[in-house]
Structures are given as structure tokens and as C-alpha cells.
């Protein structure tokens, strides 16, 4: 299955925007932050917008797998909208007959960073220098922002890391990288 073109739609869910990446056999072919909630969009409409965004991505890219970042941090786990969005994306994947995997952001960052501290900025830097050099300007722009400024582009780097982690697990067929006990689970 991985000898041919194998596409993974990777998503980092968020209540304001989704980090989205599409990997075709490990090659990054699409990356973008998709706005899920505009300034005047009520919460009740956010799920519909995320459903529309996800279905359009699936229709256009025809992925075989959806890799989604699991909700990991305590503050995020208590956010009802974020939990609903994550559940909705998983359901959309199932409805479209796709395999859906959920991964801890920490495992994906550790996979990318290897010997360095596995944080967002190190992950983005390594992805931009070692994997996809055309992303370096996005990393540099986020890195130069003061610590209190929101770093929205990092969502895309998180989505890319999740997608690469999933691809590696599927490519090497290591069940340990896709088991629920290791932070990744098939939904």
C-alpha cells in the first residue's frame, strides 16, 4: 500500500483555526491554517464549518488516512468545543471510509526532535531545516515574535509533525508507534 502514492491528511484541531497538512508518501504537498471560527461566527456554527473544511480536503486530496493530534493538555481537555471538533473530525473520517489515527503531540515532537528538547519551536525548526526547507521563512517569522504573541503558524508545523509520525509508523509497520498505549490510537 505504501509503494504507491499514499496520502495522509493531518490535522491539529483548534477552536479558532485548524493546522492542516497533506503528506503524499512523506512528501509535504499542502499545508495551511484553516480558519474555523471567524470573529462573528457563533459557536454553534463552528462544527458545521469544520465539517465543510474537512470534507472539502478529503474530496480534493483523497487521503487514505487521517492523522489527528489528540487533546493532551489539561486546559484543552476541558474545552467542550475542542473536544466536539476532534470528535467531529474523527467521525467525518469514518464516514468517508478512512483510517483515523490519533497521536499525542509529545510523541510526534519527540520523533521529530530526537535528541533535542521536544517543544513546538524546536519541532518547527527541525521540520524547516531538515525536512522541508521552503518552510524556513514561516518558522523564522514565528521564532522572532515576542513570547506573548500568538504563534499561529506553529499549528501547521504541529500538523506536519503528526503526519510524519503517522507516516513513519505506517511505513515501518511498527505496531508500537500506532498503539493506544504509546499515545497513538486507531479510532
N, C-alpha and C positions, 0 to 999 in steps of 0.2 A: 504494500500500500504506500510506503514512503519512497519507493523508487520513482513514482510518477509525481506530478505536481500535487502537493499536499498542503492545503491551506488551513491555517488556524486563525480564527477571529478571536482576538484577545481584548478583554475589556476590564478596565479599572472603574468600577461604579462610583458615582458621586452624586450628591443631591443637586449640585449646580451644573456640573459637566461630567462627561464620561471620557476617560482616556481610552482611545481605541487604536488598535494596531492590527494589521493583517500580515501574517508571515506566510510566504509560499515556499515550502521546503527550506525553511530557515532564513530565507531572504525577506527583508522588510520591504513590502510593496505599497503599504499605506499606513499612515499614522496621522492622528488628528485628535484634538479635543472637540467633542460634540457637546454643544450646549443643551442641557436637559431642562434647565429652568431659567427662563428669561425673567426680567425684572417684574413683569406684571402677570406672569403665569401662576395661577393658583396651584397649590399642592395637588389637588385632585386631578389636574391635567398633566402632571409630570409623568405619571405612569404611562399614559397614552402616548406622550411624546417619546419616551424611551422605547416603547413597543414599536412605534413607527421607525425610529432611528435604527433599532436592531434589525427589524425586518428588511429595511432597505439595504443595510450592509450585507445581510445574508443573501438577499436576492441578487445583489450586484457581484459579490465576491465568491459566492458558492463554497463556503468553507466546509470542511468535513468535521471540524471540531470547534467548540467554543471553550476558551480558557478564561476563567473569570477570577479576579482577585477576591479571595474570601475576606469577610469582615473580621478583622483581627483585633483591633484596639478596643478597649472598654468603651470609650466615648462613642465610637462608631456602632458598636453592638447595641447600644441603647437607642439609636436613631431609627425610629419606625419607618421613615421614608426610605432610608438607605437599605434597610432590611427588605422592604417591599420591592425596591428596584432590583436588588440582587435576585430575589425570588422570581421576579417577572422575567429577567433576562434568562435565567435557567429554564423557566417554563417555555419561553419562546424557542430556545434551542431544542428542547424535547419535541415541541410541536412540529419543528422542521426536520425532525429525524436526525439531529446532530448529536454527537457525543459531547457531553458537557463535563468539564473538569473544573474544580475549584481549588485554588492554591493559596497558601499563606504568602503574604508579601515578604516575610522574613526569609523563607526558604528560597524564593526566587532571587532575592538580593544576595544571599549567601552564595548561591550558584554563580551569579554574575561576578561578584566581588572576590570570591575565592579567599585570598589571604588578607584583603583589606577590610576595614570596618564596613559592614553591610548596611549602609544608610542610603537615603534617597540620592543625595548628591554624588556619592561615590559610584553608585549604580549608574546614574546618568552619565558621569564622566567616562566610565569604562565602556558603556554602550557606544558613546560618541567617539571614543578614540580607538577602541579595539574592534568593534563590530561594524558600526555604521558612521563613518567619518562625516558624512553630509549633515549629521545631527549636531555637530560640534557647536555651531553658532547658537542653536537653541539652548544647549547646555550652558555655554558661556554666558548667555543673556540671563539665565536663571541664577547662575552662580554669583553674578555681580550684584544681584538685588540685595538690599539690606535684609537682615534676618526676619524683620517684622512684616515684610511684604509677602503677599501670597505668591507662591511659585506654581502657577497653574500648568505650565509646560511639563512639570515633573510627572504629572498624571500619565502623559503619553509614554514617558520612559518606564513608569511602573507597568503599564500595559505591555510594552515591548519585553520587559524582563519576564513577566508572567508567560507570554507567548513563547519565548525562547526556552524557558524552563520546561514548559509543556512539550515543546518540540523535542528537546533533548530526551525527556522521559519516554516519549513515544518512539523516537529513533533508536534509542539503545534498548528499548523494550525492557527497561528495568522496572519491575513492579514496585520497587521501593520508592521510586520518585512519584508514583501515582497512587499510592495507598493513602487511605484516610489517616492512618496513624502518623504519617510523615508530613502531614499538612496539605496533602493533595487528595482530593476525593472525586470519584466519578459520581455525578449526580444522576 
